[in-house]
């Protein structure tokens, strides 16, 4: 009986000593809180950073944190992460807690965070760090609901501002480019229209081959012998008008001396004169067609205007 009494007394004294040691160490725990308390609206997340120093070897007990997202309070814990680092004979614990705001009123007011009793364990020893609740000042959704005392804003800042107008684009360069492009398009169109005889006769000087080309264009849908003879006459008249004299196959050299530029088509012109003279004077059927005559006339017209 005596031994049992001594054992119980010793165990009681040991437990009391451990309890007093835990309380003493709890009182010596250094807790530092960093939190921005103003500038929040509903839905915002405020991040609180806690720095707690414990004796070396203690680890943080995450079960001492509030349940994430299930407190149904004005401000709930939405996320938490922590890390620990040994510095000398101490362990520095850094906790980052994200508090999300779910409540707003018609005026700016302060909401208190939940008080925390964070536990740190080493074997069977437990240390508790009490974190006093901080306050967050939450603004109303509508700025017009703020009073002068809480908002500390003047009347000018309470008035809605006009939307910013878009910056005016400098279109002068684009307009100039469009003008120059239009002028270039018009000039090139006029040149090709003149070059390929797309303009009416009153818009420019008409050469002999240009006149003949227009007449032959009217005959291109017919291939009968009468039209072919008429096409040959028109083309020969153009050669005569260009040379200034009546030409035959033997006198074609006059045309080439007056207009050396026709020399590139000398063989075609001589072949045409030979075929046309056989057609006119010998009555032989020519192998030439009106389309071939139109093609030759168009080539001579291009040389005429070159």
DRENKELUM-89818 format. One line per 10 residues: their letters; for each residue x, y, z of C-alpha. Coordinates in steps of 0.5 Angstrom, whole numbers, plus 500, padded with zeros to 3 digits. Each point is the difference from the previous one (the first is absolute). Layout:
N
A> X/Y/Z ~ ...
This chain:
306
XXXXXXXXXX> 500/500/500 ~ 506/505/502 ~ 503/498/493 ~ 494/502/496 ~ 499/506/504 ~ 507/502/498 ~ 499/498/493 ~ 494/504/499 ~ 503/506/504 ~ 506/500/495
XXXXXXXXXX> 495/500/494 ~ 496/505/502 ~ 506/505/501 ~ 503/498/493 ~ 494/502/497 ~ 499/506/503 ~ 507/502/498 ~ 499/498/493 ~ 494/504/500 ~ 503/506/503
XXXXXXXXXX> 506/500/495 ~ 495/500/494 ~ 497/506/503 ~ 506/503/501 ~ 502/499/493 ~ 494/502/497 ~ 500/506/503 ~ 507/501/497 ~ 498/498/493 ~ 501/506/496
XXXXXXXXXX> 494/502/495 ~ 501/505/494 ~ 494/501/496 ~ 500/504/493 ~ 493/502/497 ~ 498/506/496 ~ 494/502/503 ~ 496/505/496 ~ 498/500/492 ~ 496/494/500
XXXXXXXXXX> 493/499/496 ~ 496/493/500 ~ 503/495/497 ~ 507/502/501 ~ 506/496/503 ~ 504/503/506 ~ 507/496/501 ~ 502/499/507 ~ 507/499/502 ~ 502/497/507
XXXXXXXXXX> 507/499/502 ~ 500/495/507 ~ 507/498/503 ~ 500/494/504 ~ 505/496/503 ~ 504/496/495 ~ 497/493/498 ~ 492/502/501 ~ 496/499/494 ~ 494/504/498
XXXXXXXXXX> 493/496/501 ~ 496/502/494 ~ 494/497/504 ~ 500/506/504 ~ 498/504/494 ~ 492/502/498 ~ 497/496/495 ~ 501/503/493 ~ 494/502/497 ~ 495/497/505
XXXXXXXXXX> 499/505/506 ~ 494/504/497 ~ 503/507/502 ~ 501/507/498 ~ 507/498/498 ~ 502/493/499 ~ 507/497/499 ~ 501/498/493 ~ 507/497/500 ~ 506/499/504
XXXXXXXXXX> 507/498/499 ~ 506/500/505 ~ 507/499/501 ~ 505/499/505 ~ 508/501/501 ~ 505/499/505 ~ 504/506/503 ~ 504/499/505 ~ 497/497/506 ~ 493/502/497
XXXXXXXXXX> 495/498/495 ~ 497/506/496 ~ 493/498/497 ~ 497/504/495 ~ 493/499/498 ~ 496/504/494 ~ 493/500/501 ~ 495/502/495 ~ 493/503/503 ~ 495/501/495
XXXXXXXXXX> 494/506/501 ~ 493/497/499 ~ 496/506/503 ~ 499/507/499 ~ 496/506/503 ~ 497/506/497 ~ 506/504/504 ~ 507/499/501 ~ 501/495/506 ~ 505/496/504
XXXXXXXXXX> 499/492/500 ~ 505/496/505 ~ 503/494/498 ~ 500/494/504 ~ 504/499/506 ~ 505/495/499 ~ 504/495/505 ~ 505/497/496 ~ 503/494/503 ~ 507/497/499
XXXXXXXXXX> 502/493/502 ~ 507/497/502 ~ 499/492/502 ~ 494/501/506 ~ 502/508/501 ~ 495/505/497 ~ 501/507/500 ~ 494/505/498 ~ 501/507/497 ~ 494/504/500
XXXXXXXXXX> 499/505/495 ~ 496/506/501 ~ 494/501/495 ~ 502/506/495 ~ 495/504/497 ~ 498/501/492 ~ 497/507/498 ~ 495/498/494 ~ 497/505/496 ~ 493/500/497
XXXXXXXXXX> 499/498/493 ~ 497/507/498 ~ 505/506/501 ~ 493/504/501 ~ 499/496/506 ~ 506/503/504 ~ 499/505/505 ~ 505/506/500 ~ 502/498/507 ~ 502/493/497
XXXXXXXXXX> 502/501/493 ~ 504/507/502 ~ 499/502/492 ~ 498/506/497 ~ 494/501/496 ~ 504/500/494 ~ 502/493/501 ~ 493/498/501 ~ 498/502/493 ~ 500/494/494
XXXXXXXXXX> 506/502/495 ~ 499/500/493 ~ 502/495/496 ~ 507/501/497 ~ 499/501/492 ~ 505/496/496 ~ 506/503/497 ~ 499/504/493 ~ 503/496/495 ~ 505/504/495
XXXXXXXXXX> 496/498/493 ~ 504/505/496 ~ 505/495/498 ~ 495/495/498 ~ 496/506/496 ~ 507/502/496 ~ 501/492/498 ~ 493/500/498 ~ 500/506/495 ~ 507/498/497
XXXXXXXXXX> 498/493/499 ~ 493/502/497 ~ 505/505/495 ~ 504/494/499 ~ 494/496/498 ~ 497/505/496 ~ 506/501/496 ~ 502/493/499 ~ 493/499/497 ~ 500/506/496
XXXXXXXXXX> 507/497/497 ~ 497/493/499 ~ 494/503/497 ~ 504/504/495 ~ 505/495/499 ~ 495/494/498 ~ 495/505/496 ~ 494/500/506 ~ 499/507/499 ~ 495/503/495
XXXXXXXXXX> 503/504/494 ~ 499/507/503 ~ 504/499/506 ~ 507/500/496 ~ 504/500/494 ~ 498/494/495 ~ 505/497/496 ~ 499/496/494 ~ 501/493/503 ~ 495/502/506
XXXXXXXXXX> 495/502/495 ~ 501/494/496 ~ 500/496/506 ~ 493/503/502 ~ 497/498/493 ~ 503/493/501 ~ 497/499/507 ~ 493/501/496 ~ 502/494/495 ~ 503/495/505
XXXXXXXXXX> 493/496/501 ~ 500/498/492 ~ 505/496/496 ~ 497/501/493 ~ 504/501/494 ~ 497/507/499 ~ 501/502/508 ~ 507/498/499 ~ 502/504/494 ~ 497/506/503
XXXXXXXXXX> 505/499/506 ~ 506/499/496 ~ 498/507/496 ~ 499/503/507 ~ 507/498/502 ~ 503/502/494 ~ 497/507/500 ~ 503/500/507 ~ 507/498/498 ~ 499/505/494
XXXXXXXXXX> 498/506/505 ~ 506/499/504 ~ 505/500/495 ~ 497/506/496 ~ 500/496/493 ~ 496/494/497 ~ 504/494/502 ~ 501/493/496 ~ 504/494/502 ~ 506/503/496
XXXXXXXXXX> 500/507/504 ~ 499/498/507 ~ 507/502/501 ~ 497/508/500 ~ 496/498/506 ~ 506/497/504 ~ 504/506/498 ~ 495/505/503 ~ 498/496/506 ~ 506/495/502
XXXXXXXXXX> 496/498/506 ~ 496/496/495 ~ 506/496/498 ~ 499/495/506 ~ 494/498/496 ~ 503/500/493 ~ 499/492/499 ~ 492/501/502 ~ 499/506/496 ~ 503/497/493
XXXXXXXXXX> 497/493/501 ~ 493/504/501 ~ 501/504/494 ~ 502/494/496 ~ 494/497/502 ~ 495/506/499 ~ 503/501/493 ~ 499/493/498 ~ 493/500/502 ~ 499/507/497
XXXXXXXXXX> 503/499/493 ~ 501/492/499 ~ 493/498/503 ~ 504/495/505 ~ 497/498/506 ~ 504/503/506 ~ 501/496/506 ~ 500/506/505 ~ 494/501/504 ~ 497/506/503
XXXXXXXXXX> 502/499/507 ~ 507/499/497 ~ 499/507/497 ~ 498/503/506 ~ 506/497/504 ~ 505/503/495 ~ 496/507/500 ~ 500/500/508 ~ 508/499/500 ~ 501/505/495
XXXXXX> 495/505/504 ~ 504/499/506 ~ 507/502/496 ~ 496/506/497 ~ 499/502/507 ~ 506/498/503
